[in-house]
Amino acid sequence: MRVLLQRVTSARVSVDGEVVGRIDPAANGTRHGLLALVGATHSDTEATARAMAEKIWRLRILADEHSAADLSAPVLVVSQFTLYADTRKGRRPSWSAAAPGPVAEPLVEAVAETLRQLGATVAGGRFGAHMQVELTNDGPVTIMLEL
């Protein structure tokens, strides 16, 4: 599993002009939140998804080396199969390392659900939809996580 994690001051995801997920950290009383772009591969399991959620929640990348858990920071989780693009050959990426939708969708949802169980306020995109993601990256801080 791969997650591109960004520290944000705001983020939202829209489908066909409708906002389907949004985080506003200031409304939660904190300066930052996290945008987690989540990609799954064939070997990932629910245990992998739970471990990734724990990593996201406890990673100390917010202000003053705090974690989202420390500050009750919100998290926007968006599926992102393109994190598994293979661009080593030619000019057209291969997506063969990305898990197919029926495998990936429950894993992305397991990340979101585990974050909720840990105490996070979680918003999400719409799996398989053409989404527009808007964010204000703070820092900028962008980190690739892989399990």
C-alpha positions in Angstrom: 0.0 0.0 0.0 1.2 3.5 -0.8 -0.1 6.8 0.6 0.9 10.2 -0.6 0.3 12.2 2.6 0.1 16.0 2.5 -0.1 18.4 5.4 -2.9 20.8 4.5 -4.8 23.8 5.9 -7.8 22.8 3.8 -8.8 20.2 1.3 -11.8 19.1 -0.7 -12.8 16.6 -3.4 -15.6 17.1 -5.9 -17.3 14.9 -8.4 -19.2 16.5 -11.3 -19.2 19.8 -9.5 -20.5 18.4 -6.2 -18.3 18.5 -3.1 -18.3 15.0 -1.8 -15.6 15.3 0.9 -14.0 18.3 2.7 -11.9 19.0 5.7 -11.5 22.4 7.3 -9.0 22.0 10.1 -9.7 25.5 11.5 -13.3 24.4 12.1 -11.9 21.6 14.3 -9.7 24.0 16.2 -6.4 23.0 14.7 -4.2 24.6 12.0 -3.6 21.5 10.0 -5.2 18.4 8.6 -4.0 15.6 6.3 -4.8 14.7 2.7 -4.1 11.0 2.2 -4.0 9.8 -1.4 -4.3 6.0 -1.0 -3.2 3.4 -3.5 -3.5 -0.4 -3.1 -1.6 -3.2 -4.8 -2.4 -6.9 -5.2 -0.7 -8.1 -2.1 -2.3 -5.7 0.3 -4.7 -6.9 3.0 -7.0 -5.5 5.6 -4.1 -5.7 8.0 -2.0 -3.6 5.7 -4.8 -1.0 5.5 -5.1 -0.9 9.3 -1.3 -0.5 9.8 -1.3 2.3 7.2 -4.1 4.1 9.0 -2.2 3.8 12.3 0.9 5.3 10.5 -1.1 8.2 9.0 -2.7 9.0 12.4 0.5 8.9 14.4 3.0 10.3 12.0 4.5 13.5 13.6 4.4 15.9 10.6 2.0 18.6 12.0 3.0 21.8 13.8 5.7 21.4 16.5 6.2 17.7 15.6 2.7 16.7 16.5 0.6 14.0 14.9 -3.0 14.1 13.8 -3.7 12.0 16.8 -2.1 14.6 19.1 -4.2 17.4 17.6 -7.4 15.6 16.5 -6.6 16.8 13.0 -9.1 15.8 10.3 -8.1 13.5 7.4 -9.4 13.5 3.8 -8.9 10.0 2.3 -8.9 9.8 -1.5 -8.3 6.6 -3.6 -5.4 7.0 -6.0 -4.5 4.0 -8.1 -2.0 6.0 -10.1 0.4 5.8 -7.2 1.3 2.4 -8.6 2.2 3.7 -12.1 5.2 2.0 -13.6 7.0 4.5 -15.8 10.3 2.7 -16.3 9.7 1.9 -19.9 8.3 4.1 -22.7 6.0 7.0 -22.3 2.8 5.3 -21.3 2.5 4.2 -17.6 1.6 0.7 -16.8 -1.0 0.2 -14.1 -0.5 -3.5 -13.6 0.8 -3.1 -10.0 -2.4 -1.3 -8.9 -5.0 -3.6 -7.4 -8.3 -3.8 -9.4 -11.3 -1.9 -8.1 -13.0 -4.8 -6.3 -9.8 -5.4 -4.3 -8.7 -1.8 -3.8 -12.1 -0.2 -2.8 -12.5 -2.2 0.5 -8.9 -1.5 1.4 -9.2 2.2 0.9 -12.4 2.1 2.9 -10.6 0.1 5.6 -8.0 2.9 5.9 -10.8 5.4 6.4 -12.7 3.3 8.8 -9.6 2.5 10.9 -8.9 6.2 11.1 -12.4 6.8 12.3 -12.0 4.0 15.0 -8.8 5.7 16.1 -10.8 9.0 16.7 -10.2 10.9 13.4 -12.7 13.1 11.7 -12.6 11.5 8.2 -13.9 12.7 4.9 -13.5 10.9 1.6 -13.8 10.9 -2.2 -15.9 8.7 -4.3 -14.1 5.5 -5.4 -13.7 5.1 -9.1 -15.1 8.5 -10.0 -13.3 11.2 -11.9 -12.5 13.5 -9.0 -11.2 17.1 -8.6 -9.0 17.5 -5.5 -8.3 21.0 -4.2 -5.9 21.6 -1.3 -3.7 24.1 0.3 -0.5 22.2 1.1 1.2 23.7 4.2 4.9 23.9 4.3 4.8 22.3 1.8 4.9 18.9 3.5 4.4 15.9 1.2 5.5 12.4 2.3 5.3 9.1 0.5 4.4 6.2 2.9 4.7 2.6 1.8 4.0 -0.7 3.6 
